[in-house]
Amino acid sequence: MLKLYNTLGRRKEIFKPIRKEWVGLYTCGPTVYNYAHIGNLRTYIFEDVLRRTLEYAGYKVKHVMNITDVGHLTSDADSGEDKLDREAKKEGRSVWDIAKFYTHSFLRDIERLHVKKANYLIPATQAVNEQIKIILKLFGNGYAYETPQAIYFDVSRFKNYTKLSRQKLSQKILGARREVVVDLDKKNPYDFALWFKLAGRFKNHSMHWPSPWGKGFPGWHIECSAISTKYLGQPFDIHTGGVDHISVHHTNEIAQSEAAYKKLLARYWLHGEFLLIDAGKMAKSEGNFITLDTLIKKEFNLLAFRYLVLTAHYRSKLNFTWKSLEAAQNSLQRLYDFVRELSERRNLHSRDYRGFASIVKKFQNALSNDLDTSKALAVVWNLFHQYHKNPSHCDAKAMLKLLYNFDEVLGLGLKVVKPEKIPQKIISLANKREEYRKSRQWKEADKIRDGIQKLGYSVEDTSSGAVISKPR
């Protein structure tokens, strides 16, 4: 029984999909104006674990993600410049080149972290018609209005606007008034833009499309409503993102989608907490962001970062340090060595891994309790310690199958760990030693064992024969 913490209700709820055939999952994608930093990537790892857990539980997942390549201003609200437009000017390239380059970079990053690519990966610029369609519906339902500069959503018309954030509207108003007012014709300072016209500060904006209100470009929030509704319908099952999306982006998504279609947008809302550095939020605007290429330059296995993320619950802040990453890499290497050791015991008896029923149940229970990956990892380490108490009495092949099964969710690359090739010379010595043992020539057998150890290998005698390994 899968339980997920629903931000909308502020409690864990039993997951019940809308359809039997598939689960609709929408994850907010990147704004492709710069490299993703590891704080961003923590969120995508959490969402990947969610998808893998659903698939592990037997669900077919229809995963949709947007790519923001227009309309996201330097403020998450409506002030500042378009991030892509600004970066294009800075780098002396077209906005299309910027979007293409950083989209490719993002896809490379998630692949390197074993994050599964969404079934539908949709750039905002490929869904402009769908966004215009929703805005027209909002006009028809009395929620949108026009100024000389933009089209806005009238928040005062939408009841329970802050139901996701649980922020008082008075606080929202105060926050909006602190923003730089860029359109004096807005009815309310907290109304948000659905469409920007080629006027005022955006008169020379690089990206624009025809619309019923003249040439312009969509605001940031409308793209997710349009894309999710087109590919998943409304309502759909699960919507995810970072905690920073709760008060503005996701709040606005809910308002415009539910005002347009008069029904719930998504049933479950899941949000991942921040990755901190020096106890502060990691962000491009703060200039303290670390990319995967930084980790590579410091000679870290990128999956060590994934392992580090799994050690904390997705709803808990995680403070990043180089020391913690080093510890994660050491732990991951121990797991790789464990897999390698098990895979070298090919002569041992094997049964189906489901024979470890209690262990499997503990792993499943950890994941079913709101994706508790730290407890899921603890189950893996219990298996590790169980084996090393008495290796010769453990079913190595069944354990290996079990680890591979767990890794379908953990995504740590355990299945690609290759067994170490034992030199033929060592194998010949071990075979010769076995002959001496069978003929009870213990002294000669011990001499060969000592010789094998001097060459850097060990021999362990089991009921199924000798097992050669290289101590690590």
Disulfide bonds with the S-S distance in Angstrom:
none
